Each structure stands twice: as C-alpha cells, then as structure tokens.
Amino acid sequence: MHLQRYIRTWLHAGLVLLLAGMATLAHAESDPRQVVSDAVERMTSRIEAEREALKADPDKAKALVREELADLVDFKRITRMVMGDYFGPSSKEQKYRFLDVFKNSLINTYASGITLYDGQKIETLPMQDGDRKGDYARVRMEVKTNSGQVVPIYYTLFLRDDQWKVINVYVNGLDLRDTFKSQFAQGMQQYNDIDKVIDNWSADAKIDAGIDEAKQGE
C-alpha cells in the first residue's frame, strides 16, 4: 500500500487509537512514555474485541471515541490556537460553538476509521533529552505497516492540575494543529465571517488536503 494511504489511514484510524489509548494519562506520571505504551496495548485489545460491533454501529464507535478523548485532549487550548488571531475578536458564544463543532468533527472523523487498525506494530520510542521540559512532554511512536513502511507519530502534552493533556499531534511530519489553524484562516479569507467558518468546518477534508500538500512537497 502507498505510504500516502497509510498516513491517511493512521490519521483516520490509528490516530484515534493512539489518542484514545492514552486516556490513562489523566493522572500525572513521571514517565509519560510508559503510560502511553501500556494504554495503547489496552486499546488495541479493546478494538480487536469490539471490532464487529464497532463496524456495525457507527454510533458505538463515536461513543467510544468521545468517552476516551473527553478527559485526555485539551480541546479548549487547541481550539484557541486553531482560531489564532480570530480568537480574541470572537464572541463567547462563537468560541464555545467552535469548540463544540471542532470536537464533534474530530470525533466523527476518527470514529469512521477506528476499525482500520488491523494488528499493525506500534512502538513507543525511548524518551530522549528534551522530550520532557517542565510541564511539557513529547511522546514519540512509530507505526510499522503490514508492508514494512514506518509512519512516525508524536504527541505534545501539557501537564495541568496533575493531568496530562494532548495539545498537538504530528503524523509523518504533518502538524495537525497548524493544519487546522491554516484551515480557519483560509475560511476567514473566503467568508470574512466567523460564524460561516464554523458552519462550514470539516476536519476530515482538511486532513486529506494536508496529506496531499505534504506529498506534493516531497
């Protein structure tokens, strides 16, 4: 299978697996790497056990993703960064509406591909100097596809109130937060209206576009 397709697969399926698998990061740990490694093993087992039910019922897949991501991802921080310069001028109602739309868009996107995980090898790499700086940590992984290709993934986490929260994800060099920030800015150029940008938001479309752009730059 082409590497580009694998990247898309792991954005739509493996990414939610890894994010959801990190749900036990809710408690502060001195070694985020071990927490991630243990959690991924737990979630791969869960997906394997519930595969048929998840395939048959999209709502079940969405519920699983929503349940696992709720306490793990710092959606407020991410959406603030995605809105960028438009966060300040936006109203409180617009901020909360975009938070809700952004969260639901990601949940729907990742839930649609959760069962694409099919035993691919996931390796949590050793922590290196610089991977832990104060309240920030970087956890790096490699996903080995069934054809032997390797897709690098790493997470940026922030420790707040004794809880680790994911604030960004990189897949094969693609910065998801910056990708969504670019999408919001482009939407403002097109509509010049925050409400219209929110109304027309689609995380899935922008992820695919980002992969295509990265591929063209190779």
N, C-alpha and C positions, 0 to 999 in steps of 0.2 A: 504494500500500500504506500502511496506517496506520502512523504513527510508532511506536506501541507494538510492532507486529510487527517493525519494523526494529530497534528496540532489542533485542528478544529474539533476532533473527537475528544481531546483532553480538555479543551475549553468547555465543551458542552456536556461532557460526562465525567472525565477524570477530575476536573477542577472541583466539581461539587463533591465528588468522592473525598478528595483530599481536604477540602474545607470542612465538610460535614464530619469527616473523621477526626478533625481537630477539636471537636466540641469539648473534650475533656480539658482543653486549655483554660477553661473557666477559672481554674484555681492556679494561683501563682506557683511556678516551679522554677528551680534553679537551672534545670536542663530542658528547655523547650523542645530540643531535638528528640529526647526520649519520649516525651509526652505525645509528640506528633507521630512518632513511629508506632507506638502502642495503639493510638487511636485509629490510624489508618488500617492496621490489622483488624481491629474490631469492626470497622465499617465495611471492609471488603467481605468479611464473613456475613455481615447483615445483608448486603446487596445480593450475595450469592443465595442466601437462604430465602429472600423475598423476591427473587427475580421475576417469577411468573406473575405474582400479584402486582408488582410494580409495572410490568408491561401491560397488564390487563386494565389497570385503573390509574389513569394519569393523575387523578386527584390524590391518590395514595402516595404517588411519587412526590407531588407538590407538598403534601403534608409532611412527608419525611424530611424534605429539604428545608422547609420552613422551621420545623422543630429543631433541626440540628444547627441551623445558622443563626437562630434567634439570639443566642447568648454569646456567639463567637465573633461575628463580624460587627465592626463599629460602623454601622450604616450612616449614622449622623455625621461622623467625621469624614467618611468617604464622599457622601453627597455634598457636603460643604466644599470639599476640594474639587469635586466634579463641576459644581456651579461656578467655581473660581471667582472672577471679578463680579459676577452677577448675583452672588450670594447676598452681599450687603444690601444692594438696592431692592432685592425681592422682599415681598411681604412675608409675615409669619405664616400666613395661610399657604402661600406658594412654596415656602421652604418645606412645610410638613407634607404638602401634596406631592412634591417631587420626591421626598423621602419615601413615601408610600409607593409611588409609581416605580421608582428605581428599584426598590426592594422586590416588589412583585414581578418586575420584568426579569430580574436575575433569577429569581426562584423558578419562574416558568421556563426560562431558557435552560437552566441546568437540570431541572426535573425531566425535561423532554429527552435528555440523553443519559440519564443516570445508569440505565441498564446496558450501556455500551461497554462498561467495564467487563472484561472477559479474561481475568487472570493475568493481565499484564504485570510485569515485575515492577514494583515501586521501591526504590532505595532512598532512605533518608541519609544524606551525607553527613559526615562528621562536622561539628562546629569548627570554624576557623577564627583566627584573630580578626576582630572587627565585626563578627556576626552578632555579638551582644554588646550593646553600648547603652548603659543606663537602663532606661525604661523601654528601649527598642531592641528587637531581636530579629534576626533573619534566619529562617529555616529553609534549607536548600534540599531539593529532591531531584531524582532522575527517574523518569518512567521509560522502561525499556519495552518497546513494542514487540509484537509477535514476530516481526520480520527483522528484529535486531536493531532498529533505529532507536536513538535515545532522545527524549524530549526533556530538557531541563526546566524545572519549575522552582520558583522560590517565593516565599511569603515574607512580607514585612509585618511585624506585630508590635503592638504598643501595650505596655503594662499600665493599667489604670485601675485603681481601687482593688488591687490584688487580683486582677483578671487580665489575661492576655486577650487582646482583640486584634483580629486581622484588619489591616488598613490598606493593604495593596497586595497584588499578585502579579508575578511575571511568568509568562509561559513562552519558552523559546525566545526570550528577549522582548516579547510583546508586553508592554506595561499597560495593564488593563485600566488603571485609574487615569492615566494620561490619555488613553484611547477614548474613554468616556468623557473626559474633560474637553477633548477636541470635538467630540460629537455635540456637546452642549453649546460650545462656542460657534460651531458651524450652524447649529439650529438658530441661534440668535441672529446670525448674519442673514439667514434665509427668512425668518419670520419677524425679527425685531420685536418679539413678544414672548415673554417668559411663559405665559400660560399656553401658548401654541407649541412651544418647545416641549413642554411637559405632556401636552395632549398627543404629540406625535413621537414620543420616546419609544425606542425599541433597542434593548441591549443586544439582542440576538443579531440584528442586522449590522450593528457597528462592530461586533466581534469579528464577523465574517469579513467585513470590509478591511478591518485592521490586519487580518491574516493575509488577505490578498495584497495589500500595500507592502507588507513586510516581505512577501515573496517576490514582488517585483523589484525590490531593492537589493536582492541577493545577486 
